[in-house]
């Protein structure tokens, strides 16, 4: 049995989901506890996903004798910098968790492997997963996560990044970098690897791709809420409509398949600081 069959218990609540079109989109929220947004539990949940985010499959065998060592190794690989306020790894782990939990994707290349040092900033896809639809074939789920205070700035930057990722030179480089990293134990390995071969047209690579955009940002609706309610959900949908509008105006969905995910935050800075404290506690 693949080690990826085991996942942390679901934490984020999916308050909206629209499938069957382009984009597929959804809103996931950490929820509330004692009238407050669950900042600390959300950060702790991301730590649960940390080993899978940062370690390859052959390093994920965990037992009581190596549990701390594995967690420490994963935490160090993410970053050790004291300048954490502008780092986006918490958003990347969240995007990883949502895709694994709700879409049953499979990691095939860990982003941290691009780093020559723990604190390097890497220009690459924030997430590289595979998915096997029931109708057959293989999908490459290529993620772009933005963890910002301003929601519209986050989606604008994400769209710019995706557009840059679609450039011929970048895609060719990514194919060459990613292909050798795919574990040979990956289901349908030969079929996936063929997509990364230099001889395979970029058109086929893009056609197999699902580009996942994750927006984690300060939300007025979330900051003003104390529980899940119809009023809260309606306010979130209004915020999400502005994000969807930016995507529609970009024209990206005319050429690629997109999954658009929104995770509202009551306070981005507090959330990032909380995640950083949990991460540093393991190092």
ZALO-383787 format. One line per 3 residues: number of its first residue (from 1); for each residue x, y, z of N, C-alpha, C. Coordinates in steps of 0.02 Angstrom, whole numbers. Layout:
NUM) X:Y:Z:X:Y:Z:X:Y:Z ~ ...
END
This chain:
1) 42:-60:0:0:0:0:43:62:0 ~ 28:111:-41:66:173:-44:61:209:23 ~ 117:239:43:118:276:106:72:337:103
4) 56:359:42:12:417:33:-61:401:46 ~ -77:337:58:-145:319:78:-162:348:146 ~ -111:359:187:-120:386:254:-115:462:252
7) -167:495:276:-169:568:276:-189:594:345 ~ -169:655:362:-195:686:423:-272:693:418 ~ -303:694:476:-376:704:478:-394:771:447
10) -450:772:412:-473:834:380:-484:890:432 ~ -461:950:415:-468:1007:459:-507:1064:426 ~ -486:1084:366:-518:1140:332:-588:1121:308
13) -634:1167:319:-703:1157:296:-712:1187:226 ~ -739:1148:181:-751:1174:113:-820:1206:112 ~ -822:1272:109:-885:1309:113:-916:1321:45
16) -877:1311:-7:-903:1319:-76:-862:1274:-121 ~ -896:1243:-169:-861:1201:-218:-901:1199:-282 ~ -867:1214:-336:-899:1211:-402:-856:1170:-449
19) -882:1114:-470:-845:1067:-513:-878:1067:-582 ~ -843:1037:-629:-873:1025:-694:-862:1080:-745 ~ -830:1135:-726:-816:1189:-773:-743:1207:-772
22) -728:1263:-800:-660:1290:-799:-664:1364:-784 ~ -649:1386:-724:-611:1347:-674:-656:1304:-630 ~ -626:1252:-600:-653:1221:-540:-634:1268:-483
25) -679:1281:-438:-660:1327:-384:-690:1307:-317 ~ -659:1333:-264:-682:1316:-197:-656:1365:-146 ~ -691:1367:-89:-671:1407:-31:-663:1360:28
28) -605:1363:61:-593:1322:120:-576:1368:179 ~ -605:1354:236:-595:1398:294:-575:1356:355 ~ -532:1385:397:-511:1351:458:-565:1349:511
31) -615:1391:505:-671:1390:552:-657:1429:616 ~ -700:1420:665:-699:1461:725:-705:1417:788 ~ -679:1444:842:-682:1409:906:-686:1461:961
34) -736:1454:1004:-747:1503:1057:-749:1574:1030 ~ -784:1582:974:-798:1646:943:-736:1677:908 ~ -683:1638:900:-622:1665:868:-601:1619:811
37) -570:1650:760:-545:1611:703:-490:1564:727 ~ -488:1504:702:-442:1452:727:-372:1459:696 ~ -336:1510:718:-270:1523:691:-219:1470:713
40) -214:1458:778:-166:1410:804:-181:1339:780 ~ -244:1315:784:-258:1248:757:-242:1241:683 ~ -252:1294:644:-236:1292:573:-161:1283:563
43) -120:1322:599:-48:1315:594:-26:1245:615 ~ -56:1219:668:-39:1152:691:-58:1099:639 ~ -113:1110:605:-133:1063:552:-82:1062:496
46) -56:1120:478:-5:1122:425:58:1085:446 ~ 74:1087:510:132:1049:535:119:973:526 ~ 57:952:532:41:881:520:59:860:449
49) 51:906:402:65:891:331:139:902:314 ~ 178:931:360:246:951:345:290:895:317 ~ 291:836:348:335:783:322:319:766:250
52) 255:759:234:236:741:165:253:797:116 ~ 249:859:138:266:916:95:340:919:81 ~ 381:903:132:453:916:127:496:854:114
55) 468:795:125:508:734:119:484:691:61 ~ 530:657:26:509:611:-27:480:548:2 ~ 447:510:-40:412:450:-17:457:402:22
58) 519:393:-1:563:344:31:589:367:99 ~ 574:429:119:594:453:186:534:460:233 ~ 475:439:211:415:450:250:397:393:297
61) 436:340:298:422:286:345:438:310:416 ~ 387:318:457:394:348:523:375:297:576 ~ 414:294:630:396:253:688:415:292:751
64) 402:263:809:414:300:871:488:314:882 ~ 532:277:848:603:288:857:632:343:815 ~ 598:362:761:626:415:717:577:473:705
67) 522:474:742:470:524:730:496:596:735 ~ 533:611:788:558:679:796:610:695:743 ~ 654:648:727:705:660:677:674:677:610
70) 620:641:592:587:654:528:555:723:527 ~ 521:741:582:489:806:585:541:862:583 ~ 597:852:619:650:903:619:680:911:550
73) 692:855:516:720:858:449:673:896:402 ~ 608:881:407:559:916:365:558:990:380 ~ 558:1008:445:555:1078:465:615:1117:441
76) 674:1088:445:735:1122:423:735:1131:348 ~ 708:1083:311:707:1089:238:661:1145:215 ~ 611:1163:254:565:1215:233:600:1283:234
79) 622:1304:293:665:1363:300:687:1369:372 ~ 742:1405:383:765:1419:451:774:1493:463 ~ 759:1533:413:770:1605:416:728:1639:470
82) 757:1691:501:719:1732:548:674:1782:512 ~ 688:1792:447:648:1839:407:589:1801:376 ~ 541:1784:419:486:1740:399:424:1778:374
85) 421:1843:385:358:1879:375:335:1879:302 ~ 383:1876:256:364:1876:185:372:1808:152 ~ 384:1757:191:391:1690:163:321:1660:152
88) 315:1620:100:250:1594:82:240:1519:91 ~ 287:1487:128:283:1414:134:219:1390:168 ~ 193:1428:215:131:1408:247:74:1401:196
91) 74:1447:148:24:1442:94:35:1383:49 ~ 98:1366:37:113:1308:-5:92:1243:29 ~ 105:1238:94:84:1178:130:7:1173:130
94) -26:1229:139:-100:1229:138:-126:1206:70 ~ -97:1231:16:-118:1210:-51:-107:1135:-61 ~ -49:1111:-39:-34:1040:-41:-88:1000:-4
97) -105:1022:56:-153:986:98:-222:984:66 ~ -244:1040:38:-311:1042:8:-315:996:-52 ~ -264:997:-94:-265:954:-154:-261:881:-135
100) -220:864:-86:-216:795:-64:-281:772:-32 ~ -310:815:10:-369:796:48:-432:794:7 ~ -444:847:-31:-508:852:-67:-506:826:-138
103) -447:824:-168:-444:802:-238:-405:737:-248 ~ -378:710:-193:-343:646:-194:-285:645:-244 ~ -247:699:-244:-187:702:-286:-130:664:-253
106) -75:656:-290:-17:618:-265:46:659:-277 ~ 85:674:-226:147:712:-237:196:672:-280 ~ 227:706:-328:277:672:-369:344:708:-370
109) 346:769:-342:410:805:-339:406:858:-284 ~ 450:852:-234:449:899:-179:485:963:-198 ~ 451:1019:-189:479:1084:-207:545:1097:-172
112) 553:1075:-109:613:1092:-71:675:1059:-101 ~ 668:1010:-145:726:978:-175:764:1025:-222 ~ 730:1079:-244:764:1128:-287:816:1168:-249
115) 811:1169:-183:853:1213:-143:923:1185:-134 ~ 972:1230:-138:1040:1211:-120:1053:1230:-48 ~ 1009:1272:-19:1012:1290:52:941:1299:77
118) 932:1291:143:865:1291:172:825:1353:156 ~ 858:1412:155:822:1475:148:818:1501:77 ~ 840:1461:29:836:1482:-41:763:1497:-60
121) 755:1547:-104:690:1560:-135:693:1531:-205 ~ 647:1486:-221:652:1448:-282:598:1471:-332 ~ 619:1484:-394:572:1500:-446:551:1436:-481
124) 495:1409:-460:470:1346:-487:397:1340:-468 ~ 365:1287:-490:297:1275:-468:298:1262:-392 ~ 249:1290:-357:245:1280:-285:222:1210:-267
127) 193:1175:-314:167:1108:-301:167:1069:-366 ~ 190:1006:-363:188:962:-421:158:895:-398 ~ 96:884:-417:60:823:-399:35:789:-463
130) 15:728:-455:-20:692:-509:-88:671:-485 ~ -134:664:-531:-201:640:-515:-224:593:-570 ~ -260:542:-551:-282:491:-598:-359:491:-601
133) -388:528:-649:-461:532:-654:-492:463:-666 ~ -553:455:-643:-587:391:-651:-598:374:-725 ~ -600:424:-767:-610:413:-838:-547:393:-875
136) -491:390:-839:-428:371:-870:-382:430:-882 ~ -319:414:-899:-270:466:-911:-235:490:-848 ~ -189:536:-856:-151:564:-801:-155:640:-804
139) -166:672:-747:-165:745:-742:-105:766:-701 ~ -70:817:-722:-17:848:-683:-46:910:-649 ~ -47:909:-584:-73:966:-546:-14:1010:-525
142) -11:1069:-556:45:1115:-547:20:1177:-510 ~ 47:1187:-449:17:1237:-405:55:1302:-400 ~ 18:1355:-388:45:1422:-375:8:1450:-315
145) 43:1460:-260:12:1484:-198:35:1555:-182 ~ -13:1596:-159:3:1664:-139:-26:1677:-70 ~ 18:1696:-23:-1:1711:46:12:1785:58
148) -42:1825:53:-37:1898:54:-87:1928:103 ~ -76:1991:120:-127:2028:156:-183:2049:109 ~ -165:2076:51:-214:2102:4:-235:2049:-46
151) -299:2034:-49:-325:1981:-91:-315:1994:-165 ~ -330:2055:-187:-325:2070:-258:-252:2072:-281 ~ -208:2093:-236:-136:2091:-252:-114:2018:-259
154) -141:1975:-216:-123:1904:-218:-143:1872:-283 ~ -204:1884:-306:-227:1852:-368:-191:1882:-428 ~ -177:1947:-426:-141:1979:-482:-71:1949:-488
157) -37:1940:-432:30:1911:-433:29:1838:-454 ~ -21:1802:-431:-28:1732:-450:-38:1724:-525 ~ -82:1765:-553:-95:1761:-625:-33:1778:-666
160) 5:1827:-642:68:1845:-675:117:1787:-673 ~ 121:1754:-615:167:1697:-608:147:1639:-654 ~ 83:1624:-656:60:1569:-699:76:1585:-772
163) 63:1647:-793:77:1667:-862:152:1658:-877 ~ 194:1677:-830:266:1668:-840:285:1595:-842 ~ 251:1554:-801:265:1482:-801:247:1449:-867
166) 203:1478:-904:181:1449:-968:228:1466:-1025 ~ 278:1506:-1011:327:1523:-1064:368:1462:-1082 ~ 387:1456:-1144:420:1397:-1170:484:1380:-1132
169) 526:1429:-1120:590:1416:-1087:581:1389:-1017 ~ 534:1418:-980:522:1396:-911:496:1324:-910 ~ 447:1309:-953:419:1241:-954:471:1189:-973
172) 513:1205:-1022:565:1158:-1042:613:1145:-984 ~ 631:1197:-948:676:1190:-891:643:1147:-837 ~ 578:1160:-823:544:1122:-772:538:1048:-789
175) 526:1034:-852:523:964:-874:589:928:-860 ~ 644:961:-874:710:931:-864:726:922:-790 ~ 703:970:-748:717:966:-677:672:916:-641
178) 609:915:-660:560:874:-625:564:800:-642 ~ 573:785:-705:572:716:-728:614:669:-686 ~ 679:684:-675:722:638:-637:703:631:-564
181) 662:678:-537:643:675:-467:584:630:-453 ~ 547:611:-504:487:571:-494:507:500:-471 ~ 484:478:-412:502:412:-387:478:357:-434
184) 518:306:-443:499:251:-487:443:209:-458 ~ 429:219:-393:373:183:-362:306:218:-374 ~ 307:277:-406:246:314:-419:199:274:-464
187) 135:269:-447:88:234:-491:91:262:-562 ~ 90:216:-611:91:235:-682:151:280:-697 ~ 207:259:-669:269:297:-675:288:311:-748
190) 286:259:-790:307:268:-860:263:318:-896 ~ 198:316:-881:150:362:-913:163:434:-892 ~ 179:444:-828:194:511:-803:261:535:-830
193) 312:492:-827:378:512:-849:379:532:-923 ~ 338:499:-963:336:515:-1034:319:588:-1046 ~ 278:617:-1002:259:687:-1009:319:734:-999
196) 369:711:-962:427:752:-946:486:740:-992 ~ 480:694:-1038:535:680:-1084:547:740:-1130 ~ 610:755:-1146:625:811:-1191:590:805:-1259
199) 579:742:-1280:549:731:-1346:474:744:-1347 ~ 443:747:-1288:371:757:-1283:354:831:-1294 ~ 307:844:-1337:287:913:-1352:261:948:-1289
202) 278:1013:-1283:250:1053:-1228:175:1057:-1232 ~ 147:1050:-1291:74:1050:-1299:42:993:-1260 ~ 74:935:-1262:48:877:-1226:56:887:-1151
205) 112:916:-1131:125:930:-1061:71:977:-1033 ~ 57:1031:-1070:7:1080:-1048:-63:1050:-1049 ~ -77:1008:-1099:-143:978:-1104:-157:932:-1045
208) -105:902:-1017:-114:858:-959:-116:898:-894 ~ -99:962:-898:-91:1002:-838:-156:1030:-811 ~ -160:1033:-745:-212:1070:-709:-175:1120:-666
211) -185:1183:-678:-147:1236:-644:-189:1260:-584 ~ -162:1247:-525:-198:1260:-462:-173:1326:-433 ~ -218:1373:-423:-202:1438:-394:-233:1441:-324
214) -190:1448:-274:-213:1453:-205:-203:1523:-178 ~ -256:1555:-156:-253:1623:-128:-269:1619:-54 ~ -220:1635:-12:-230:1642:60:-217:1715:77
217) -268:1748:103:-261:1820:113:-309:1845:167 ~ -294:1905:192:-338:1935:242:-408:1944:214 ~ -457:1926:254:-527:1929:234:-566:1970:285
220) -598:2021:260:-641:2062:304:-698:2019:332 ~ -724:1975:291:-778:1931:313:-755:1886:369 ~ -696:1857:361:-670:1811:412:-653:1848:476
223) -624:1906:469:-605:1946:528:-666:1966:568 ~ -722:1976:536:-782:1999:571:-829:1944:593 ~ -811:1881:579:-856:1826:596:-835:1790:660
226) -882:1755:689:-868:1715:749:-891:1643:742 ~ -924:1628:685:-949:1561:672:-968:1555:599 ~ -977:1493:577:-1004:1483:510:-1078:1503:510
229) -1096:1546:465:-1165:1568:461:-1180:1584:388 ~ -1243:1591:372:-1262:1609:303:-1233:1677:285 ~ -1233:1723:333:-1207:1791:319:-1132:1787:305
232) -1096:1746:342:-1024:1739:332:-1009:1709:263 ~ -1046:1657:246:-1035:1624:182:-1051:1672:123 ~ -1103:1712:132:-1120:1760:79:-1066:1813:71
235) -1037:1835:127:-983:1885:124:-921:1855:91 ~ -907:1792:106:-850:1759:73:-861:1752:-2 ~ -922:1736:-21:-937:1729:-93:-927:1795:-130
238) -943:1850:-96:-932:1916:-127:-857:1929:-136 ~ -817:1910:-87:-744:1918:-93:-717:1873:-149 ~ -743:1812:-151:-720:1764:-201:-740:1785:-272
241) -796:1819:-278:-818:1843:-343:-767:1890:-374 ~ -735:1932:-332:-684:1978:-356:-623:1940:-381 ~ -606:1885:-347:-549:1844:-367:-565:1809:-434
244) -624:1781:-438:-644:1747:-500:-646:1796:-559 ~ -667:1857:-545:-670:1908:-598:-601:1923:-626 ~ -551:1927:-583:-482:1939:-605:-458:1881:-649
247) -475:1820:-629:-455:1762:-668:-489:1764:-736 ~ -553:1779:-738:-590:1781:-801:-560:1833:-848 ~ -543:1891:-822:-515:1944:-864:-445:1928:-890
250) -410:1883:-855:-343:1865:-877:-343:1824:-941 ~ -398:1788:-953:-403:1746:-1012:-367:1679:-1006 ~ -339:1664:-948:-300:1602:-941:-341:1539:-952
253) -405:1542:-932:-446:1481:-938:-463:1464:-1011 ~ -445:1509:-1057:-456:1493:-1128:-402:1445:-1154 ~ -346:1441:-1118:-291:1399:-1143:-269:1344:-1095
256) -287:1350:-1031:-268:1299:-982:-326:1284:-935 ~ -322:1227:-902:-371:1209:-851:-347:1237:-783 ~ -393:1266:-746:-375:1300:-684:-419:1275:-627
259) -388:1266:-569:-423:1257:-506:-407:1318:-464 ~ -458:1353:-442:-450:1415:-404:-474:1404:-332 ~ -429:1412:-284:-445:1399:-214:-433:1461:-171
262) -480:1475:-128:-475:1534:-84:-479:1511:-11 ~ -429:1532:28:-428:1517:100:-426:1584:137 ~ -482:1606:165:-484:1670:200:-448:1667:267
265) -412:1721:283:-376:1726:346:-402:1786:386 ~ -408:1778:451:-428:1835:493:-371:1884:499 ~ -309:1858:501:-250:1902:507:-190:1864:479
268) -168:1883:420:-113:1848:387:-49:1851:428 ~ -33:1909:456:30:1916:492:32:1872:554 ~ -23:1869:590:-27:1826:649:-22:1752:630
271) -54:1735:576:-52:1666:552:19:1646:533 ~ 54:1688:496:123:1673:475:169:1668:536 ~ 160:1712:584:201:1710:644:188:1646:684
274) 125:1626:686:107:1565:723:137:1503:689 ~ 132:1500:623:162:1445:586:237:1444:596 ~ 269:1502:593:341:1506:603:362:1481:671
277) 324:1499:722:340:1476:790:335:1400:796 ~ 284:1371:765:276:1298:765:334:1264:728 ~ 352:1294:670:406:1266:629:473:1269:666
280) 488:1328:696:552:1336:731:555:1292:793 ~ 497:1278:823:496:1234:881:519:1163:866 ~ 517:1144:802:538:1077:782:612:1075:762
283) 641:1133:752:710:1136:727:761:1135:783
END
